[in-house]
Amino acid sequence: MYLTKIKKEEIFKENGSSKKDTGSAEGQVALFTYRINHLSLHLKKNPKDFNTERSLVKLVGQRKSLLDYLKNKNIDRYRSIIKKLKLRK
């Protein structure tokens, strides 16, 4: 499995306040970004995997919703997570 418990804790530790802070928007955005990157690589190798493509589109929508929430609530946190994860070019 590509996403182990240890990897999840590492993602939340880097982007949240602690490794147990799974509810923070920054941690969830980071987790979604990790999963999106993994699924994108999978789809490059398997272009006809439509179930994975659907999951990828769903994850991108969830991440966008969380980013919109952050933008409306606290623009500084939004800018820091965008910069940290290099989401905008």
C-alpha angles and dihedrals in degrees: 000000000000096000112056128176090255092053091049092051090049092052093048092045092054096044105025132051093264141355090263093052096100095148100064115109092229093055093048092048089051091050092048090049091052091050092045091053091049093049092046091056090048092052092051088060095038109034095170096057097112096172090059090046090054091049090050093053090048092051092048089053092050091049091049091052091051091047091050089051091051092047091054096043104038120001093190093058089046093052093046094052092046090052094043095051094036093230098153125053 
